[in-house]
Amino acid sequence: MPPRPIVLDTNIVLDAFVFGDAAAVPLRAGLEDGALQWVATAAMRDELARVLGYKQIVPRLAFYGLGADDVLAAFDRHVRPVDAAPRAQVVCKDPDDQKFIDLAVAHQSELLSKDRAVLCMTRRLQALGVRTGAALDVSAA
């Protein structure tokens, strides 16, 4: 079976590769065993790099014995880089989240996000073939 495409917003990436959030365990397992194919753009990597430098994140990285380079290396190891997607038919209230929505629609993928502006679009995104959630739906195939 081909890997299931998935788009991760920055907070989910932090949960999975910095904070070790228990809800992210199935996500990491799916990335490791090839069941999931994380698609992302250069702009998404740039956003992650910027967030890793935030004053509230730097001490958390240190607490977990990580550096920004460690997290970016995990990104690079797991991501299939793709070009930015064209604007989707649905528009997010938060323009910073639009790139995640556009990519998920273009790749007919699941979109993991904790952002209310994204999650409130669940019905509209489902109509376009995109599942959304704050954690991986392990029952979906």
N, C-alpha and C positions, 0 to 999 in steps of 0.2 A: 504494500500500500504506500502511495507517495506521502511524503510528510505534509502535515496540516500547516498551512501558512498562518502566521500570527504576527500581529503588530503590538509592540509594547510601548506604553507611554513611559516617560522618564521616571515617574514615581514607582512604577512596577519594576523597572530595571533596578532602582535603588533597593526595593524590597528583596529582590532576588539575589543581587550581587553585592550588596553592602550589609543590609540588616538581617539577612537570613530568615526572613519572615516565613513562618510555617506554611502560610497559604501559598507561598511561592515554590514549595518543594516539588509539587507535580509539574510545574512549569520548568524548573531546572532539569528534572528527570526527563521530560519530553524533549528538551533541547539536547541533552546528553545522548539519549538513545536514538535520536534522529526522527522521532515521531512528529516533532514540530520543526517548522522552518521559519525562523524569525527573520522577517524582512524589514529593512530599515534604510534610511537615506543618510547622506552625509550631514544634512541639517539636523537630523535626530542625534547623530553622534556629537555634533558641535554643541547641541543643547545639553547633552549629558555632561560633556567636558566643562561647560560653563557652570552647571549646577554643582558639580563636584568641587568647585572652588568657592561655593557659598560659605559664608562664615558659620552658618549653623550645621553644615555638612562636614566640613574639615575635621572638627573634633570627633564626629561620629566615625569617620574613616579611621582616624587614629585609634579610637576605642576598639575597633574591630581588627586592628593591625593591618589596615589596607592603605594604599595610596591611590590617588586618582588614576595612575597608570595601570594599577591592577584591575580596576573596574573597566577601564577602556580596553584593556587586553581581553577581558571576558566578552565585552561587546564585540570586538573584532573576531574572536574565536567562534562565536555563535551566530553572528549575523550573516545573512546573504545580502550584500549591498545591492541596492537598486536605485534607479533614478527617481527623482521626485515625481509623484503622480499628478495628473491633471486635477483641477478642482472638482470635487464631488458635487452631486446634485443637492446635497444637504450642507448647510453652513452652520458651524458651531459658533455659539456666542463668544467663546474665547478663541481669538485668532491664533494663539500659540498652539492650540490643539488641532487646528484644521489639518495640518500636515499628517497627523496620525489618522484622521478620518479619511482623508483623500487616499492615503496608501492602503488602508484597510478595504475601502470600496474597490479600488483598482485591482487588488489581489484577492478579492472575495475571501478575506481572512477574518479570523477572530481578532478583536481589538480589546486588549486588557488595559484598563484605566480605572483610577479611583476618582477621577475628576467629575464633579457633578455636571459640568457643562457637556461632557461627553455622555455620561450615563443617562442623562435625561433624553438623549436622542435614540435610545435603544430601539423603540418601535420603528422609527424612520430608517435607522440603519439596517434593521432586520429585513425590511422591505427591499433593501438593496443587496441582500445576501451577506450581511456582516453581523456576527454575534458579538455582543459586548458583555463585559463583566469586570469586576474588580479582582477576580481570581479565575484561574483556568477551570473550565467546565470539563472535568475528566470523563464525563459520560458522553460528551460529544465526540463524534468520529468523522 
